Amino acid sequence: MADRLATVASKADLLRFSTAGSVDDGKSTLIGRLLYETKSIFEDQLEAIEHASRLQGADYVNLALLTDGLRAEREQGITIDVAYRYFSTPTRTFILADTPGHVQYTRNMVTGASTSDLAVILVDASRGITEQSRRHVFIASLLGIPHFVICVNKMDLVDYSDQVFAQIRSDFLPFLSRLDVPDLTFIPISALHGDNVVDRSVNMPWYRGSPLLQHLEHVPVAADRSLVDARLPVQWVIRPHRNEHRDYRGYAGRVTGGVLRPGDEVVALPGGFTTRIKSVDTFDGPIDEAFPPMSVTLTLEDEIDISRGDMICSTRNRPIVSQDLEAVVCWLSTSPLTPGKWYAVKHAARNTRAVVKDLCYRIDVNSLDHESAVESLGLNEIGRVTLRAAAPLAYDPYHRNRTTGSFILIDESTNETVGAGILLEPRD
């Protein structure tokens, strides 16, 4: 196990993180500052944003223009779409998602945060905590992001006051304590001037913690990956039909949990047939074991019925297999979710259909209260539902596996993705 953890850790030099917060809290500026300070932009890009900043009448380089790529974003000074950027330091490689702050673009924020290992939530020091601050923290916790950094930005506007920082932290903690936030850090910064972003700020000697980039470089993410529940959703059945591989039959997919080795006893779900792994193959040849997030092909000792969408799992700790699903859904469409309607469901590698049996309650993201007796979910609203799928799904509760515990709902008439859901433990 120690060797395996070391191998996983060696692949954990990639950190996916997202920024979120209210409008004008400085998310794009922060990301622009990180790109600039880590030498991740070209000279012509810097010249272009310097020119654009002068045209806007700014007396400083507006680093937010590095991520606000759409014309409407530059003109309005807001973020509309999710902007992904890549940069690296000698310690770690990063994929960051700059997500929108406007409430009407909450669904874009969900998209950007859904694959993140860490969420950076910005709060404007001069305005304090807003409704969107709470909304984005709640959604990030709902998505199972294990690491949170609350960046109190624009400290330059409050004279770098430690009292302002302490008050915002004190105001936020009661709300955060009601959420599932395993790892929480507060950092006072000024993205515009670079205070506590890459280097420790001389303007805030009272802050004893790490600057943001140093924290991002050292936050541990290897332990967040499950090495217990072995899961391989089958994406493709490989039959080469060539003389040298006449009898080859492999099941290809990405490992979403646990460790798979030749000789392990496995079960194919939802069929329930058991067998043993004959080999674990990759493009470079057979390997001794596979773990998340490796893409591999399994060959099995017995010829059993396995198709795309099935899941190969350990026999010792199987997932739940059921057509009746309990879930929390974030609604992404202007057409409301209503009980009784059928939707297409995309879960791991399986596609099926499901009907909304019941809308149990809607969640007030400000108070976290459950609003019962509601008839529908509107755009950007979150609620608990029960679904009945046309075919059984093999799944884990979301808190155990973010891949096998999530799904999307698709409107069959428009092919629009209308909902993003997380699966819960079934009720007794």
C-alpha positions, 0 to 999 in steps of 0.5 A: 500500500505504501508503494502504491500511495507513493506512485499515486502521489507522484502523479498528484503534481497536477492540481485542478482548482476553480475560482468563485465568488460574487461579481467584481470580487476579482477572480479574473484579476487573481488568475491573471496575477498568477499567470503573470507572476509564474511567467505563463504568458507571452510577451505579445499577450502582455503587450496586448492587454497593456494596450487594451488597458490603456484603451479602457482608460485604466492607469494599471495593467488589467490582468483580468483581460487574460481570462475574459476572452469573450468580447462581451466579457471585455466590454462589460468587465464580467466573466460569462463563460468558464475560462480554463488556463494552464500554468506550472511551477517547479513544484506542481502543474495547475489547471484553473477554471475562472468561473462566473460570479453572476447568479444567471451563470451559476450553471457555468460555475457548476461546470467549472467546479465539478472537476476541481480538487480545490475551490478558491472563493473570493470575498471583497474586503470592502463589501464583505460576504454576499449572497453569491459568496454563500451560494458558491461555497454551498455548491462547491461543498455539494460537489464534494470539493475537499479543499477550500481557500477563502481569499479575502481580496482587495485588502488594499481598499481597507488599508490592509486591516487585520480587523476587517479580515478577522471580521469577515472570517468570523462572519463566514465561519458559522455558515461554513460550519454547516457545510461539508468542508474538510479543509479550510484556509483563509488568506488575505490578498490584493490580486491587483497589487500581488499582496500574498498571491505569490510572495508574502506581503510586506503590507500585512505583517500580521498574517503568518500563513502562506501566500496563495501560490505556496498553499496551492503548491503544497496542498495534498491531493493524493489522499483524496483519491479512493484506493479502496472501491475498485471501479472501471466503467466500461467505455468500449469493448475492444475486438481487433479482428486481426490474425495476431489478436484473433481471440482478444477481447478487452474492456477499456475504460478509465479507473475511477476508484480502487486498484485493479490487478491480474488475478483479482476477482471482479464482478460485472454490473448490472449483470452480476457475473463474476470472473478474474482479471487476466491482464491489465493492458495499456498502449505501452503493454501490460502492467501489474496494477491500475489505479485512478485516473489511469485509462486501461483495458482489462482482459478477463479469464471467462467470456461473460456478457459485458457491454459499454456502460457496464461497470467492472468492480471488486467483488468485496465491496460492490456499488449499489445497483438500483433503478430507484435513485435519490439525488440532489440536482442543480437545475441548468435550464430555463425550462423547469424540472417538473415531476413526471417528466422523462429525461435522458440520463448520462451516468459514467459510461451508461446512457438510459432514461429516467422519470422524476418521481418526486421533488422532495424539497428545494434548498435555500442556498442562503439559509440552507433551509429545505423548502418543501411543497414546491412544484418545480425547480427553476434555473440555477435552483437546487433540490432533492429528487427521486428518480426511477431509471429505465435500467439499473445503474451501478453507482456509489454515493457521491461522497464515496466516488465523485465519478460513479456518484454523479450524472447529468439529465438531458432533455430528449427533445432538445438534447440540452443538458438540463440538470447536474445531479449527485447520488445519495445513499438510498433511503431505508 
